Amino acid sequence: MKNVFKSVLFMLVLVLSAVFVSAAGPDITTINDQTVNEGSLLKLQITSTANDTVGGNTFRFCAVSGTVACSTFVTGEVTIGTTKANLSKLTDTAAELNWTPDFSQAGTYTFNVNVSDADTSTNDTFTVTVNNVPP
C-alpha cells in the first residue's frame, strides 16, 4: 500500500509541475530605445524565451499613436504615416523589426511588441527617435 501511495503522490507532483511550467509566459529580452535618421533603415532583432514546445512564440506589434495605447496587435506590417514597419518572425524565439522612415518623419515614435505562446503573452514598449536630416 505504501508503494501505491508513493506512486500516486509522485504522479501528482509531476502533473502539478507540468502545469506550473506551462503557465509561465514568454519573456522578451529588454528592447532599448532606438535612434535612426530619416531615410535610413532601422533593423532591430527582438528575442524572447519559448516556454511551449509546440508552435513556439507568436510575435505581434503596433505603433502607439500619441498617448493612445494599441488597440490591436498585428503580425506583418503597420503603417506609420507614409511608410510601413514590418515585423518578421525569424525563429520560435526571434523576430526582426524593419522600418525606414521617410524624410518627413522626424520625431518620436513608440512601438509596443507582444510575444505570446499557447498560454500567455507579454509586452514591451520602446521609443524610436527619428532624426531630421537633409534628403
N, C-alpha and C positions, 0 to 999 in steps of 0.2 A: 504494500500500500504506500510505503514511503517513496518508492521509486516512481509510482504513478503520480503522486503529488509533486515530486520534483520535476517530472517531465512536463506536467501541466503548467507549473509555475515558470519553467524555462520558456515554454512556448508563449506564454502571456507576456513575458519580458521582451521576447523577440518581436512580437506583434506591436507592442507599445513603442518600442524603439523605432520600428519602421514608420509608424505614424508620426512620431516627432521629427524624424529625419526628413520625411517627405513634406512636412508642413513648413519647413524653413524656406524662405523665399530667396531668390537670386539677389546677390549684392552687385551693385555697379561700382566699378573702380572709379574713384573720385575724378570728375571731369573739371579741369581747371578752366577759368575764364580764358578766352582766346582774343587775339587781335589779328586783323587781316586788312590789307589795303584794298580799296576799290579795284576791281578788275583782276584781283589775284584769287587763286583757289585756296579755300580753307579745306584742308583734309584732316579729319580727326578720327582716330580709332577709339571706339568705345568697347570696353571689355566688362564682362560680368562672370560670376560663378554660375555653373549649371547645377541645380540641385535635383532635377528629374532626369533620369537616364533615357527616357523616351521622349524624343522630339526636341530636346534642348530648350533654349530660350527663344522667345519672340521679342524682337526689338521694334519699338514704335517711337515716334517723336512728334512734336508740334512746336510751332513758333508762337510764343506768347505775344499777344497784341496789347501793348500798353500795360495796364495793370490787370487786364482780364486774363484769368487763368485759362488754360487749354480746356476746351470742352470735348475735343476729340483727338485721340492719338491716331496717327496713320503709319502704315508701312509704306515705304517708297518715297514719294515726293510731297513737299509742302511748298506752296507758292508764297514768296516773300516779295511784295512789290511786283517788279517786272522779271524777277528771276525765280529759279526753283532750287531748293535744297533737297538733296537726296540722301536717304539712309539705306544702305545695302547691308544685308546680313552676310558676313564672311564665313563664320563657323557657328557652332552652337553657343559659343561664348564670346563672339566678337562681331562687331558691325562697324561700318565706316560711314561717317557723315561727310558729304562733299557739298560745298556751296561757293559760288563765285559771285559776290555782289557786284552789280554794275556801277558805273561812275556817277550814279545819282543816289547811292545808298549809304553815304557816310552816316554814322550814328551808332546807336547801341541796340542790340537785338538779344532777346532772351529765348533760349531753347529749353525745352523740357523733354528728357528722354525717359521712356518707360521700358523696363525689361520684365517679362513675365515668363513663368514656367507653367506647368499644368495646374499648380495650386495657388500661387500668389504672384504679386508683382511689386516692383519698387520703382521709384522715380529719382531722377537727379536733374537739377536745373543749373544752367551755366549761361554766361553772358558772352556775346561776341561783339567786340568794338570794331567797327569798320572805319578805317582812316580815310579822310578825304585826300585824294591825290589827283594830280592832273592826268587826263587821259593820254 
